[in-house]
C-alpha cells in the first residue's frame, strides 16, 4: 500500500471515529467516507458498529412476523413488481380471518411484533384496516402492531394509531426530488412521502424509514442526502436493502445493488443512530446466501421472517428471486434462529421496542 493510500485510510478511519463519537458528519464527509471505502475500512467500521450495537442491545436479535396481506397497489413505481400496470402479477388479498390466523400462528411461535405490509390497496379502507388492527390489539395485547401500507393523510394515520397500531414503516426511498422522479410517476413526490413520516412521528408512532441501495441513477451524493435526512428525522427503525430488478418493470435489465455497499451503509447507520432498530432484510438474504448473517455482523439487530400463508408468498414479489417463498412460518423462524446463533447472536421473544426516543 502506498503512503498516499495509507494516509487516506487513516483519514477515513478518523471520519469513522468522528461519526462514532459525535453521530454527525457533513455532506462532503459522507461522500468521502462512502466513495473511499475499502475492505480494510469496512472491517474497521463493522468492529465499531458491533461494539455500539452490543452496548445498547447486547447480542439479541428481534424478530418481526411479516404478514403480506395484499399485493394490489394503486401506485406505479417503476421498480416494483406489484405496480398497478404489471398485468402479469397474480393478485390476492387476505381476509381479516386469514390475517388473524397468521397472528395466532405467529404468537404461538414466539412473535411479539406483527408487521402488516401491503400495496396501497383501496379495498382496505381506513375503517377496514382499523377494524383489523383493533382485533389484533384485543387478541394479543402484549404484541406490537406495525403497519406498512404507504402514504395516507394525517387523520387516517391517527385513526389507525387510535385503533392500536404502534409502529409504521414507510421508506422514503430517496431524499432527492429529481432522483425520486426518475423512479416514480409524477403523481408521487419525495416531499409528500417525507411529510407523511413527519406526520406519523408527530402522532406518536415509532417510525421506520429507509432507502434502496444501488437504485437506478443513484449517486453517492444521493446517499449522502439520505444519511442527512435520517439524521434529521431520527427514526426508530431504518430499513435499507439492495435494489433488485424485477423482470416485469422498466428496470429489468438494470444491475442490482451490491451486498458490499449495503453492509457498509448498515454499519454507518448504526454509528449515526446508535439506538436505532436496524433490520437485516430479506433482500440482503436474496443477493447472498449469508446476507442476513453478514447484516447482523455489520450492526443490524432485527430479522423479519414471513408469516404469510405459503400459497401467496410467491405472489408478493417486489423483486425477482425473493427468498423464503416456500418455507412454513415455523421452519422459516427456526432456520433464522440457527443462522443467528451461528454468528453469535440470539433470536429473542420480545416486542423489541426501539431505544431511540
C-alpha positions as CSV (number, residue, x, y, z in Angstrom):
1,X,0.0,0.0,0.0
2,X,1.4,3.4,-1.0
3,X,1.9,6.2,1.5
4,X,-1.0,8.1,-0.1
5,X,-3.3,5.1,0.3
6,X,-2.2,4.6,4.0
7,X,-2.8,8.3,4.7
8,X,-6.2,8.2,3.0
9,X,-7.2,5.1,5.0
10,X,-6.0,6.8,8.2
11,X,-8.1,9.9,7.4
12,X,-11.2,7.9,6.7
13,X,-10.8,5.9,9.9
14,X,-10.7,9.2,11.7
15,X,-14.1,10.1,10.0
16,X,-15.5,6.8,11.3
17,X,-14.2,7.7,14.8
18,X,-15.8,11.1,14.4
19,X,-19.1,9.5,13.4
20,X,-18.9,7.0,16.3
21,X,-18.2,9.8,18.8
22,X,-20.4,12.6,17.6
23,X,-23.0,10.8,15.4
24,X,-22.7,13.6,12.9
25,X,-20.9,14.2,9.6
26,X,-21.2,16.9,6.9
27,X,-22.4,16.1,3.4
28,X,-18.9,16.2,2.0
29,X,-17.6,13.9,4.7
30,X,-20.4,11.4,4.0
31,X,-19.4,11.5,0.3
32,X,-15.7,10.9,1.1
33,X,-16.5,8.1,3.5
34,X,-18.8,6.3,1.1
35,X,-16.6,6.8,-2.0
36,X,-13.4,6.0,-0.2
37,X,-14.5,2.6,1.3
38,X,-12.1,-0.3,1.1
39,X,-12.3,-3.9,2.6
40,X,-9.9,-2.7,5.4
41,X,-12.0,0.3,6.2
42,X,-15.2,-1.8,6.1
43,X,-13.7,-4.2,8.7
44,X,-12.8,-1.3,10.9
45,X,-16.3,0.1,10.6
46,X,-18.0,-3.2,11.4
47,X,-15.9,-3.7,14.5
48,X,-17.1,-0.3,15.7
49,X,-20.7,-0.9,14.7
50,X,-20.8,-4.2,16.5
51,X,-19.5,-2.6,19.7
52,X,-22.1,0.1,19.6
53,X,-24.9,-2.3,18.8
54,X,-23.9,-4.6,21.7
55,X,-23.6,-1.7,24.1
56,X,-27.3,-0.9,23.5
57,X,-28.9,-4.2,22.5
58,X,-26.5,-6.9,23.6
59,X,-26.5,-10.0,21.3
60,X,-30.3,-10.0,21.0
61,X,-31.9,-10.2,17.6
62,X,-35.6,-9.2,17.4
63,X,-38.0,-11.0,15.1
64,X,-40.9,-9.4,13.3
65,X,-43.7,-11.6,11.9
66,X,-44.3,-10.3,8.4
67,X,-47.8,-10.6,7.0
68,X,-48.0,-9.5,3.3
69,X,-51.8,-9.2,3.2
70,X,-52.4,-7.7,-0.2
71,X,-50.4,-7.2,-3.4
72,X,-52.9,-4.9,-5.1
73,X,-51.5,-1.4,-5.4
74,X,-52.7,1.9,-6.9
75,X,-49.2,3.1,-7.5
76,X,-47.0,2.6,-10.5
77,X,-43.4,2.8,-9.0
78,X,-41.1,2.0,-11.9
79,X,-39.0,-0.6,-10.0
80,X,-41.8,-2.5,-8.2
81,X,-43.1,-5.9,-9.2
82,X,-46.6,-5.2,-7.8
83,X,-47.0,-1.9,-9.5
84,X,-50.6,-1.4,-10.8
85,X,-49.7,-1.6,-14.5
86,X,-48.0,-5.0,-14.2
87,X,-50.7,-7.2,-15.7
88,X,-48.7,-10.3,-15.1
89,X,-48.9,-10.0,-11.3
90,X,-51.1,-12.7,-9.7
91,X,-53.2,-10.5,-7.3
92,X,-54.5,-11.6,-3.9
93,X,-56.0,-10.2,-0.7
94,X,-56.1,-12.0,2.6
95,X,-59.3,-11.9,4.5
96,X,-59.5,-10.5,8.1
97,X,-59.8,-14.1,9.3
98,X,-56.7,-15.1,7.4
99,X,-54.7,-12.2,8.8
100,X,-55.8,-13.1,12.4
101,X,-54.9,-16.7,11.7
102,X,-51.3,-15.6,10.7
103,X,-51.1,-13.7,14.0
104,X,-52.3,-16.7,16.0
105,X,-49.7,-19.0,14.4
106,X,-47.0,-16.3,14.9
107,X,-47.9,-15.8,18.6
108,X,-47.5,-19.5,19.3
109,X,-44.1,-19.4,17.6
110,X,-42.9,-16.6,19.9
111,X,-43.5,-13.5,17.7
112,X,-44.4,-10.4,19.6
113,X,-44.5,-7.9,16.7
114,X,-46.7,-8.3,13.7
115,X,-45.9,-6.3,10.5
116,X,-48.9,-5.9,8.2
117,X,-47.4,-4.9,4.9
118,X,-49.2,-4.4,1.6
119,X,-49.6,-2.3,-1.5
120,X,-51.7,0.8,-1.4
121,X,-54.9,-1.2,-1.9
122,X,-58.2,0.9,-1.9
123,X,-60.2,-2.1,-0.9
124,X,-58.6,-1.9,2.5
125,X,-60.2,1.4,3.6
126,X,-59.1,3.1,6.8
127,X,-62.2,1.7,8.7
128,X,-61.4,-1.8,7.5
129,X,-57.8,-1.6,8.4
130,X,-58.7,-0.1,11.8
131,X,-61.0,-2.9,12.5
132,X,-58.3,-5.5,11.7
133,X,-55.7,-3.6,13.9
134,X,-58.2,-3.3,16.7
135,X,-58.9,-7.1,16.7
136,X,-55.2,-7.9,16.7
137,X,-54.7,-5.5,19.6
138,X,-57.5,-7.0,21.6
139,X,-56.5,-10.6,21.0
140,X,-52.7,-10.1,21.6
141,X,-52.4,-7.0,23.8
142,X,-48.7,-7.8,24.6
143,X,-47.7,-7.5,20.9
144,X,-46.7,-4.5,18.9
145,X,-48.5,-3.9,15.6
146,X,-46.6,-2.4,12.8
147,X,-48.2,-1.1,9.6
148,X,-46.6,-0.7,6.2
149,X,-49.3,0.4,3.8
150,X,-48.0,3.5,2.2
151,X,-49.0,7.2,2.0
152,X,-52.1,8.5,3.8
153,X,-53.4,11.7,5.2
154,X,-52.8,12.7,8.9
155,X,-56.3,11.8,10.0
156,X,-56.1,8.3,8.6
157,X,-52.8,7.7,10.4
158,X,-54.4,9.0,13.6
159,X,-57.3,6.6,13.2
160,X,-55.1,3.6,12.8
161,X,-52.9,4.7,15.8
162,X,-56.0,5.1,17.9
163,X,-57.1,1.6,16.9
164,X,-53.9,0.1,18.3
165,X,-51.1,0.4,15.7
166,X,-47.7,1.1,17.4
167,X,-45.3,1.5,14.5
168,X,-45.3,2.5,10.9
169,X,-42.8,1.6,8.2
170,X,-42.5,4.0,5.2
171,X,-39.3,4.0,3.3
172,X,-38.5,7.5,1.9
173,X,-36.8,5.6,-1.0
174,X,-34.6,8.5,-1.9
175,X,-34.4,12.0,-0.4
176,X,-33.6,13.9,-3.6
177,X,-36.7,15.0,-5.6
178,X,-35.0,14.8,-9.0
179,X,-33.9,11.2,-8.3
180,X,-37.3,10.3,-6.9
181,X,-38.9,11.5,-10.1
182,X,-36.7,9.1,-12.1
183,X,-38.1,6.2,-10.1
184,X,-41.8,7.2,-9.7
185,X,-44.7,8.6,-11.8
186,X,-45.5,12.3,-11.5
187,X,-48.4,11.6,-9.1
188,X,-45.9,10.8,-6.3
189,X,-43.3,13.1,-4.8
190,X,-40.4,12.8,-2.4
191,X,-41.7,15.8,-0.3
192,X,-45.1,14.2,0.2
193,X,-43.6,11.0,1.4
194,X,-41.3,12.8,3.8
195,X,-44.2,14.8,5.1
196,X,-46.1,11.5,5.8
197,X,-43.1,10.5,8.0
198,X,-43.2,13.7,10.0
199,X,-47.0,13.3,10.4
200,X,-46.5,9.7,11.7
201,X,-43.8,10.9,14.1
202,X,-46.0,13.7,15.5
203,X,-48.9,11.3,16.1
204,X,-46.7,9.1,18.3
205,X,-45.8,6.2,16.1
206,X,-42.4,4.5,16.3
207,X,-41.5,5.2,12.7
208,X,-39.3,3.3,10.3
209,X,-37.9,4.6,7.0
210,X,-35.1,3.8,4.6
211,X,-33.9,3.6,1.0
212,X,-32.8,1.3,-1.7
213,X,-29.0,0.8,-2.2
214,X,-27.9,0.9,-5.8
215,X,-31.2,2.1,-7.2
216,X,-31.1,3.1,-10.9
217,X,-29.5,6.6,-11.3
218,X,-28.4,6.7,-7.7
219,X,-25.2,8.8,-6.9
220,X,-23.1,9.0,-3.8
221,X,-24.5,12.5,-3.3
222,X,-28.0,10.9,-3.2
223,X,-26.8,8.6,-0.5
224,X,-25.2,11.4,1.5
225,X,-28.6,13.3,1.3
226,X,-30.3,10.1,2.5
227,X,-28.0,9.9,5.5
228,X,-28.5,13.6,6.4
229,X,-32.3,13.1,6.2
230,X,-32.1,10.0,8.5
231,X,-30.1,12.1,11.0
232,X,-32.7,14.9,10.9
233,X,-35.7,12.6,11.1
234,X,-34.2,10.5,13.8
235,X,-36.4,7.4,13.2
236,X,-36.8,4.4,15.5
237,X,-36.1,2.0,12.7
238,X,-34.2,2.1,9.4
239,X,-34.7,-0.5,6.7
240,X,-32.2,-0.5,3.8
241,X,-31.7,-3.1,1.2
242,X,-30.1,-3.6,-2.2
243,X,-32.1,-2.7,-5.3
244,X,-33.0,-5.9,-7.0
245,X,-34.6,-5.7,-10.5
246,X,-38.0,-7.3,-11.3
247,X,-38.5,-8.8,-14.8
248,X,-41.8,-7.0,-15.4
249,X,-40.5,-3.5,-14.9
250,X,-38.7,-1.0,-17.0
251,X,-35.6,-1.5,-14.8
252,X,-35.5,-5.3,-15.5
253,X,-32.0,-5.0,-17.1
254,X,-30.5,-2.7,-14.5
255,X,-27.8,-4.1,-12.3
256,X,-28.7,-4.9,-8.7
257,X,-27.3,-3.1,-5.7
258,X,-24.4,-4.8,-4.0
259,X,-24.1,-6.6,-0.7
260,X,-20.8,-4.8,-0.1
261,X,-22.3,-1.3,-0.2
262,X,-25.4,-2.2,1.7
263,X,-23.4,-3.7,4.5
264,X,-21.2,-0.7,4.7
265,X,-24.1,1.7,4.9
266,X,-25.7,-0.5,7.6
267,X,-22.5,0.0,9.7
268,X,-22.6,3.7,9.1
269,X,-26.2,4.0,10.1
270,X,-25.5,2.1,13.3
271,X,-22.8,4.6,14.3
272,X,-25.0,7.6,13.3
273,X,-28.1,6.3,15.1
274,X,-26.7,4.1,17.9
275,X,-30.1,3.0,19.4
276,X,-32.0,2.5,16.1
277,X,-33.6,-0.8,15.1
278,X,-31.8,-2.0,12.0
279,X,-33.1,-5.0,10.0
280,X,-31.0,-7.4,8.1
281,X,-33.5,-7.5,5.3
282,X,-34.9,-10.3,3.1
283,X,-33.3,-8.5,0.1
284,X,-29.9,-9.0,1.7
285,X,-30.5,-12.7,2.1
286,X,-31.7,-12.8,-1.6
287,X,-28.5,-11.4,-3.0
288,X,-26.3,-13.6,-0.8
289,X,-26.9,-16.9,0.9
290,X,-25.3,-15.4,4.1
291,X,-26.5,-11.9,3.5
292,X,-28.6,-11.6,6.7
293,X,-25.9,-13.0,8.9
294,X,-23.5,-10.5,7.4
295,X,-26.0,-7.8,8.1
296,X,-26.1,-8.7,11.8
297,X,-22.3,-8.6,11.9
298,X,-22.4,-5.1,10.3
299,X,-24.6,-3.8,13.1
300,X,-28.2,-4.9,12.3
301,X,-30.4,-6.3,15.1
302,X,-33.7,-7.3,13.5
303,X,-34.9,-10.0,11.1
304,X,-38.4,-10.4,9.6
305,X,-39.5,-13.9,8.9
306,X,-42.6,-14.4,6.8
307,X,-45.9,-15.4,8.4
308,X,-48.0,-15.0,5.3
309,X,-49.8,-18.2,4.1
310,X,-47.3,-20.1,2.0
311,X,-49.6,-20.2,-1.1
312,X,-49.5,-16.4,-1.5
313,X,-45.8,-15.7,-0.7
314,X,-44.7,-16.2,-4.3
315,X,-47.2,-13.5,-5.4
316,X,-45.8,-10.8,-3.1
317,X,-42.9,-10.3,-5.5
318,X,-41.5,-6.8,-5.3
319,X,-38.3,-8.0,-7.0
320,X,-37.0,-11.3,-8.6
321,X,-35.7,-14.4,-6.7
322,X,-37.1,-13.4,-3.3
323,X,-36.2,-16.0,-0.7
324,X,-38.4,-17.7,1.8
325,X,-41.3,-18.1,-0.6
326,X,-41.9,-21.7,0.3
327,X,-41.0,-22.4,4.0
328,X,-43.6,-22.7,6.6
329,X,-43.6,-20.0,9.2
330,X,-42.1,-22.3,11.9
331,X,-39.4,-23.6,9.5
332,X,-38.5,-20.0,8.5
333,X,-38.2,-18.8,12.1
334,X,-36.2,-21.9,13.3
335,X,-33.9,-21.6,10.3
336,X,-33.2,-17.9,11.0
337,X,-32.7,-18.6,14.7
338,X,-30.0,-21.2,13.8
339,X,-28.4,-18.8,11.4
340,X,-28.2,-16.1,14.0
341,X,-26.7,-18.5,16.6
342,X,-24.0,-19.4,14.0
343,X,-22.6,-15.9,14.2
344,X,-23.0,-15.5,18.0
345,X,-26.4,-13.8,18.2
346,X,-29.7,-14.9,19.7
347,X,-33.3,-14.6,18.5
348,X,-35.4,-13.5,21.5
349,X,-39.2,-13.5,22.3
350,X,-39.7,-9.8,22.8
351,X,-41.6,-6.8,21.3
352,X,-38.1,-5.3,20.7
353,X,-39.1,-1.7,21.1
354,X,-36.6,0.9,19.8
355,X,-34.4,2.5,22.4
356,X,-34.3,5.6,20.1
357,X,-36.5,8.3,21.6
